[in-house]
């Protein structure tokens, strides 16, 4: 096994710092949101409202009246909101998990815009000198996650531990 060069060390440090920032700032946000979607052993009605707002309104908030695909979509989204942050914090399948989280954030943002009717005032705009819009926050989240897609989990990650165990 060769000794890592400076750029490899910086990349590993970048991955570790990205995961620490994600854990400190975003993991709790996603876990808290995911927990609102479960009601005991099942999925809460609120989960359907969060993910299919207009459809739920159209059926009088009766989730049983939604199309057949609604339950699997809500389950998949809710489980992803729990599992993907945990994988990132642990540094397991970091690149794939970060890429999946980027997709999750994109779907979440589109649901906010087209499902919940988030307006331009709340969305905000890039390059407007204000950093309080939804797009501003989500762009930072995606930037952080893109860094993890490129760098991987870095030091103190399960990815690194597994890869070193394979080499031995």
ChimeraX commands (.cxc) that place a marker at each C-alpha (Angstrom):
marker #1 position 0.00,0.00,0.00 radius 0.5
marker #1 position 1.42,3.37,-1.03 radius 0.5
marker #1 position 1.46,6.41,1.17 radius 0.5
marker #1 position -1.20,9.01,0.19 radius 0.5
marker #1 position 0.08,12.20,-1.43 radius 0.5
marker #1 position -0.90,15.71,-0.37 radius 0.5
marker #1 position -3.89,16.00,-2.69 radius 0.5
marker #1 position -5.27,12.65,-1.50 radius 0.5
marker #1 position -4.90,13.79,2.10 radius 0.5
marker #1 position -6.69,17.07,1.36 radius 0.5
marker #1 position -9.50,15.20,-0.39 radius 0.5
marker #1 position -9.87,12.87,2.61 radius 0.5
marker #1 position -9.91,15.86,4.97 radius 0.5
marker #1 position -12.50,17.55,2.75 radius 0.5
marker #1 position -14.73,14.47,2.94 radius 0.5
marker #1 position -14.46,14.30,6.71 radius 0.5
marker #1 position -15.15,18.02,7.17 radius 0.5
marker #1 position -18.10,17.84,4.76 radius 0.5
marker #1 position -19.60,14.98,6.74 radius 0.5
marker #1 position -19.08,16.81,10.04 radius 0.5
marker #1 position -20.81,19.92,8.66 radius 0.5
marker #1 position -23.64,17.78,7.27 radius 0.5
marker #1 position -24.05,16.07,10.66 radius 0.5
marker #1 position -23.98,19.37,12.54 radius 0.5
marker #1 position -26.32,21.30,10.25 radius 0.5
marker #1 position -28.54,19.04,8.17 radius 0.5
marker #1 position -28.81,15.49,9.51 radius 0.5
marker #1 position -31.08,16.51,12.40 radius 0.5
marker #1 position -33.25,18.56,10.04 radius 0.5
marker #1 position -33.88,15.57,7.79 radius 0.5
marker #1 position -34.36,13.10,10.66 radius 0.5
marker #1 position -36.83,15.40,12.38 radius 0.5
marker #1 position -38.75,15.83,9.15 radius 0.5
marker #1 position -38.77,12.06,8.53 radius 0.5
marker #1 position -40.12,11.33,12.00 radius 0.5
marker #1 position -43.18,13.50,11.28 radius 0.5
marker #1 position -44.06,11.07,8.50 radius 0.5
marker #1 position -44.50,8.02,10.74 radius 0.5
marker #1 position -47.42,7.27,13.01 radius 0.5
marker #1 position -46.56,4.23,15.08 radius 0.5
marker #1 position -45.76,1.37,12.72 radius 0.5
marker #1 position -47.38,3.06,9.72 radius 0.5
marker #1 position -47.14,6.20,7.65 radius 0.5
marker #1 position -48.99,9.25,8.97 radius 0.5
marker #1 position -51.60,11.15,6.99 radius 0.5
marker #1 position -49.28,14.14,7.29 radius 0.5
marker #1 position -46.70,12.32,5.20 radius 0.5
marker #1 position -49.14,12.15,2.31 radius 0.5
marker #1 position -49.97,15.83,2.77 radius 0.5
marker #1 position -46.27,16.76,2.71 radius 0.5
marker #1 position -45.47,14.70,-0.38 radius 0.5
marker #1 position -48.77,14.89,-2.32 radius 0.5
marker #1 position -50.35,18.15,-1.09 radius 0.5
marker #1 position -52.63,18.95,-4.01 radius 0.5
marker #1 position -53.73,15.35,-4.50 radius 0.5
marker #1 position -54.59,15.03,-0.80 radius 0.5
marker #1 position -56.64,18.20,-0.94 radius 0.5
marker #1 position -58.46,16.90,-4.02 radius 0.5
marker #1 position -59.48,13.67,-2.24 radius 0.5
marker #1 position -60.56,15.41,0.96 radius 0.5
marker #1 position -57.41,14.35,2.84 radius 0.5
marker #1 position -58.30,10.66,2.56 radius 0.5
marker #1 position -54.99,8.96,1.79 radius 0.5
marker #1 position -56.81,5.72,0.88 radius 0.5
marker #1 position -58.33,7.55,-2.09 radius 0.5
marker #1 position -54.90,8.35,-3.58 radius 0.5
marker #1 position -53.56,6.34,-6.55 radius 0.5
marker #1 position -51.84,3.00,-5.86 radius 0.5
marker #1 position -48.34,4.47,-6.22 radius 0.5
marker #1 position -48.76,7.02,-3.42 radius 0.5
marker #1 position -47.98,4.67,-0.52 radius 0.5
marker #1 position -44.74,3.26,-2.03 radius 0.5
marker #1 position -43.58,6.79,-2.92 radius 0.5
marker #1 position -44.29,8.09,0.58 radius 0.5
marker #1 position -42.61,5.07,2.19 radius 0.5
marker #1 position -39.55,5.35,-0.05 radius 0.5
marker #1 position -39.22,9.09,0.56 radius 0.5
marker #1 position -39.68,8.74,4.32 radius 0.5
marker #1 position -37.18,5.90,4.64 radius 0.5
marker #1 position -34.70,7.75,2.41 radius 0.5
marker #1 position -35.01,10.80,4.66 radius 0.5
marker #1 position -33.94,8.62,7.60 radius 0.5
marker #1 position -31.38,6.33,5.97 radius 0.5
marker #1 position -29.46,8.63,3.62 radius 0.5
marker #1 position -28.38,11.11,6.33 radius 0.5
marker #1 position -27.36,8.18,8.56 radius 0.5
marker #1 position -25.21,6.75,5.76 radius 0.5
marker #1 position -23.58,10.14,5.22 radius 0.5
marker #1 position -22.84,10.67,8.89 radius 0.5
marker #1 position -21.31,7.19,9.10 radius 0.5
marker #1 position -19.44,7.65,5.85 radius 0.5
marker #1 position -20.92,4.51,4.28 radius 0.5
marker #1 position -21.59,4.59,0.53 radius 0.5
marker #1 position -20.88,8.30,0.88 radius 0.5
marker #1 position -20.70,9.25,-2.77 radius 0.5
marker #1 position -23.88,7.38,-3.71 radius 0.5
marker #1 position -25.72,8.62,-0.59 radius 0.5
marker #1 position -24.73,12.23,-1.27 radius 0.5
marker #1 position -25.87,11.91,-4.88 radius 0.5
marker #1 position -29.19,10.45,-3.71 radius 0.5
marker #1 position -29.58,13.31,-1.21 radius 0.5
marker #1 position -29.07,15.81,-4.04 radius 0.5
marker #1 position -31.90,14.10,-5.90 radius 0.5
marker #1 position -34.00,14.12,-2.74 radius 0.5
marker #1 position -33.46,17.88,-2.29 radius 0.5
marker #1 position -34.37,18.50,-5.93 radius 0.5
marker #1 position -37.65,16.55,-5.52 radius 0.5
marker #1 position -38.30,18.30,-2.19 radius 0.5
marker #1 position -37.81,21.71,-3.82 radius 0.5
marker #1 position -40.02,20.89,-6.79 radius 0.5
marker #1 position -42.71,19.63,-4.39 radius 0.5
marker #1 position -42.48,22.90,-2.48 radius 0.5
marker #1 position -42.87,24.92,-5.67 radius 0.5
marker #1 position -45.50,22.91,-7.55 radius 0.5
marker #1 position -47.23,21.12,-4.69 radius 0.5
marker #1 position -47.22,23.61,-1.84 radius 0.5
marker #1 position -47.23,26.72,-4.02 radius 0.5
marker #1 position -44.11,28.32,-2.55 radius 0.5
marker #1 position -43.94,31.78,-4.08 radius 0.5
marker #1 position -41.05,33.81,-5.43 radius 0.5
marker #1 position -40.79,35.80,-2.16 radius 0.5
marker #1 position -40.09,32.63,-0.18 radius 0.5
marker #1 position -38.02,31.01,-2.92 radius 0.5
marker #1 position -35.73,33.97,-3.20 radius 0.5
marker #1 position -33.34,34.55,-6.06 radius 0.5
marker #1 position -29.68,33.96,-6.60 radius 0.5
marker #1 position -27.32,36.93,-6.89 radius 0.5
marker #1 position -29.77,39.23,-5.09 radius 0.5
marker #1 position -27.55,39.90,-2.02 radius 0.5
marker #1 position -30.10,38.28,0.32 radius 0.5
marker #1 position -29.45,34.82,1.70 radius 0.5
marker #1 position -32.83,34.06,3.19 radius 0.5
marker #1 position -34.55,32.28,0.30 radius 0.5
marker #1 position -35.27,28.57,-0.02 radius 0.5
marker #1 position -33.10,28.41,-3.14 radius 0.5
marker #1 position -30.17,29.97,-1.28 radius 0.5
marker #1 position -30.32,27.38,1.48 radius 0.5
marker #1 position -30.84,24.44,-0.82 radius 0.5
marker #1 position -28.02,25.57,-3.11 radius 0.5
marker #1 position -25.67,25.48,-0.13 radius 0.5
marker #1 position -26.94,22.01,0.82 radius 0.5
marker #1 position -26.39,20.75,-2.73 radius 0.5
marker #1 position -22.92,22.35,-2.81 radius 0.5
marker #1 position -21.96,20.56,0.38 radius 0.5
marker #1 position -23.32,17.26,-0.93 radius 0.5
marker #1 position -21.62,17.72,-4.32 radius 0.5
marker #1 position -18.34,18.03,-2.45 radius 0.5
marker #1 position -19.05,14.68,-0.79 radius 0.5
marker #1 position -19.89,13.11,-4.16 radius 0.5
marker #1 position -16.45,14.21,-5.38 radius 0.5
marker #1 position -14.39,13.55,-2.25 radius 0.5
marker #1 position -16.07,10.56,-0.65 radius 0.5
marker #1 position -16.28,10.01,3.09 radius 0.5
marker #1 position -12.71,10.93,3.91 radius 0.5
marker #1 position -10.96,10.07,7.15 radius 0.5
marker #1 position -12.92,8.27,9.87 radius 0.5
marker #1 position -15.49,6.90,7.43 radius 0.5
marker #1 position -16.79,3.37,7.07 radius 0.5
marker #1 position -15.97,3.60,3.36 radius 0.5
marker #1 position -12.30,4.13,4.20 radius 0.5
marker #1 position -12.30,1.40,6.85 radius 0.5
marker #1 position -13.86,-1.10,4.42 radius 0.5
marker #1 position -11.46,-0.20,1.61 radius 0.5
marker #1 position -8.46,-0.60,3.91 radius 0.5
marker #1 position -9.77,-3.93,5.20 radius 0.5
marker #1 position -10.03,-5.19,1.59 radius 0.5
marker #1 position -6.41,-4.25,0.85 radius 0.5
marker #1 position -5.09,-6.30,3.76 radius 0.5
marker link #1:1,2 radius 0.2
marker link #1:2,3 radius 0.2
marker link #1:3,4 radius 0.2
marker link #1:4,5 radius 0.2
marker link #1:5,6 radius 0.2
marker link #1:6,7 radius 0.2
marker link #1:7,8 radius 0.2
marker link #1:8,9 radius 0.2
marker link #1:9,10 radius 0.2
marker link #1:10,11 radius 0.2
marker link #1:11,12 radius 0.2
marker link #1:12,13 radius 0.2
marker link #1:13,14 radius 0.2
marker link #1:14,15 radius 0.2
marker link #1:15,16 radius 0.2
marker link #1:16,17 radius 0.2
marker link #1:17,18 radius 0.2
marker link #1:18,19 radius 0.2
marker link #1:19,20 radius 0.2
marker link #1:20,21 radius 0.2
marker link #1:21,22 radius 0.2
marker link #1:22,23 radius 0.2
marker link #1:23,24 radius 0.2
marker link #1:24,25 radius 0.2
marker link #1:25,26 radius 0.2
marker link #1:26,27 radius 0.2
marker link #1:27,28 radius 0.2
marker link #1:28,29 radius 0.2
marker link #1:29,30 radius 0.2
marker link #1:30,31 radius 0.2
marker link #1:31,32 radius 0.2
marker link #1:32,33 radius 0.2
marker link #1:33,34 radius 0.2
marker link #1:34,35 radius 0.2
marker link #1:35,36 radius 0.2
marker link #1:36,37 radius 0.2
marker link #1:37,38 radius 0.2
marker link #1:38,39 radius 0.2
marker link #1:39,40 radius 0.2
marker link #1:40,41 radius 0.2
marker link #1:41,42 radius 0.2
marker link #1:42,43 radius 0.2
marker link #1:43,44 radius 0.2
marker link #1:44,45 radius 0.2
marker link #1:45,46 radius 0.2
marker link #1:46,47 radius 0.2
marker link #1:47,48 radius 0.2
marker link #1:48,49 radius 0.2
marker link #1:49,50 radius 0.2
marker link #1:50,51 radius 0.2
marker link #1:51,52 radius 0.2
marker link #1:52,53 radius 0.2
marker link #1:53,54 radius 0.2
marker link #1:54,55 radius 0.2
marker link #1:55,56 radius 0.2
marker link #1:56,57 radius 0.2
marker link #1:57,58 radius 0.2
marker link #1:58,59 radius 0.2
marker link #1:59,60 radius 0.2
marker link #1:60,61 radius 0.2
marker link #1:61,62 radius 0.2
marker link #1:62,63 radius 0.2
marker link #1:63,64 radius 0.2
marker link #1:64,65 radius 0.2
marker link #1:65,66 radius 0.2
marker link #1:66,67 radius 0.2
marker link #1:67,68 radius 0.2
marker link #1:68,69 radius 0.2
marker link #1:69,70 radius 0.2
marker link #1:70,71 radius 0.2
marker link #1:71,72 radius 0.2
marker link #1:72,73 radius 0.2
marker link #1:73,74 radius 0.2
marker link #1:74,75 radius 0.2
marker link #1:75,76 radius 0.2
marker link #1:76,77 radius 0.2
marker link #1:77,78 radius 0.2
marker link #1:78,79 radius 0.2
marker link #1:79,80 radius 0.2
marker link #1:80,81 radius 0.2
marker link #1:81,82 radius 0.2
marker link #1:82,83 radius 0.2
marker link #1:83,84 radius 0.2
marker link #1:84,85 radius 0.2
marker link #1:85,86 radius 0.2
marker link #1:86,87 radius 0.2
marker link #1:87,88 radius 0.2
marker link #1:88,89 radius 0.2
marker link #1:89,90 radius 0.2
marker link #1:90,91 radius 0.2
marker link #1:91,92 radius 0.2
marker link #1:92,93 radius 0.2
marker link #1:93,94 radius 0.2
marker link #1:94,95 radius 0.2
marker link #1:95,96 radius 0.2
marker link #1:96,97 radius 0.2
marker link #1:97,98 radius 0.2
marker link #1:98,99 radius 0.2
marker link #1:99,100 radius 0.2
marker link #1:100,101 radius 0.2
marker link #1:101,102 radius 0.2
marker link #1:102,103 radius 0.2
marker link #1:103,104 radius 0.2
marker link #1:104,105 radius 0.2
marker link #1:105,106 radius 0.2
marker link #1:106,107 radius 0.2
marker link #1:107,108 radius 0.2
marker link #1:108,109 radius 0.2
marker link #1:109,110 radius 0.2
marker link #1:110,111 radius 0.2
marker link #1:111,112 radius 0.2
marker link #1:112,113 radius 0.2
marker link #1:113,114 radius 0.2
marker link #1:114,115 radius 0.2
marker link #1:115,116 radius 0.2
marker link #1:116,117 radius 0.2
marker link #1:117,118 radius 0.2
marker link #1:118,119 radius 0.2
marker link #1:119,120 radius 0.2
marker link #1:120,121 radius 0.2
marker link #1:121,122 radius 0.2
marker link #1:122,123 radius 0.2
marker link #1:123,124 radius 0.2
marker link #1:124,125 radius 0.2
marker link #1:125,126 radius 0.2
marker link #1:126,127 radius 0.2
marker link #1:127,128 radius 0.2
marker link #1:128,129 radius 0.2
marker link #1:129,130 radius 0.2
marker link #1:130,131 radius 0.2
marker link #1:131,132 radius 0.2
marker link #1:132,133 radius 0.2
marker link #1:133,134 radius 0.2
marker link #1:134,135 radius 0.2
marker link #1:135,136 radius 0.2
marker link #1:136,137 radius 0.2
marker link #1:137,138 radius 0.2
marker link #1:138,139 radius 0.2
marker link #1:139,140 radius 0.2
marker link #1:140,141 radius 0.2
marker link #1:141,142 radius 0.2
marker link #1:142,143 radius 0.2
marker link #1:143,144 radius 0.2
marker link #1:144,145 radius 0.2
marker link #1:145,146 radius 0.2
marker link #1:146,147 radius 0.2
marker link #1:147,148 radius 0.2
marker link #1:148,149 radius 0.2
marker link #1:149,150 radius 0.2
marker link #1:150,151 radius 0.2
marker link #1:151,152 radius 0.2
marker link #1:152,153 radius 0.2
marker link #1:153,154 radius 0.2
marker link #1:154,155 radius 0.2
marker link #1:155,156 radius 0.2
marker link #1:156,157 radius 0.2
marker link #1:157,158 radius 0.2
marker link #1:158,159 radius 0.2
marker link #1:159,160 radius 0.2
marker link #1:160,161 radius 0.2
marker link #1:161,162 radius 0.2
marker link #1:162,163 radius 0.2
marker link #1:163,164 radius 0.2
marker link #1:164,165 radius 0.2
marker link #1:165,166 radius 0.2
marker link #1:166,167 radius 0.2
marker link #1:167,168 radius 0.2
view
